[in-house]
Amino acid sequence: VVNEQYHQVLIDVHRSFVNAGSDAITSNSYSITPGVGFSYDSIAKHVATAGKIARESLSSGSEDCDATSRKTSPHAGGPLVFGSLGPLVESYRPDKIMEHMDGIKVYSMMTKSLSPFVDCFLAETMSSFEESSQAVEAVGNLSLDYQRPLIVSYTLHGDGSVRSGESVTRAIQRLLDFATLQK
C-alpha cells in the first residue's frame, strides 16, 4: 500500500480471491499502525489507499474480475469489502495495547478513512476486551454517514482463552454489553 508500484499487485490478489468465489475481501490495512512506525497523518493516508484499492478491485468494469463471481455472491452488490483494523501496537500482546482514549483516537481516524470504501469493519486479532472495546467505541462515535457494521475476532491461547487470559465467552459478553451502552 505504501509503495504505489505494488498497488496493481494488491488489486490482482483481491481479484483472484473474488474469482475463486470469495464473498468478501479485506483491505490491506492490518499493519498500518503506530506500532509499526506510521505517523498519524500517514496512517490516514495509507489506510484510505488500502480501502480504495480493495474497492477498486471489485470494479464492475474490470475484465479480470469474473462476472460469475459477482453474480453468485449472496450480497446484492457482489462481494463485500471488509476494512481491516489490526492491533495498534503489537499482535498477540495485550500488555502492549494503547491507552483507551489514544486507541479510540487512532481507530476513529482509521475507520473514518476506510469508511467510504468498505461495507464492514473487521477488528481482527484482538488480544483483549480492552483492545476490542477501543475499536467498538471508535466505530460507534462515527457520524451516521461513516458508520458500518463491525466484526471482531480475537486471538486465543491453546486453552481457548483470549490472550489477556479472559475466557472468550466472557470477553464476548463484555463486548456485547459495552457495545449496547455505546448506542
Salt bridges, closest charged atoms under 4 A:
GLU56 OE2 - LYS52 NZ 3.90
ASP64 OD2 - ARG15 NH1 3.59
GLU90 OE2 - ARG93 NH1 3.69
ASP95 OD2 - ARG93 NH2 2.57
ASP119 OD2 - ARG55 NH2 2.91
GLU130 OE2 - HIS100 ND1 2.51
GLU137 OE1 - HIS100 NE2 2.78
GLU166 OE2 - ARG174 NH1 3.01
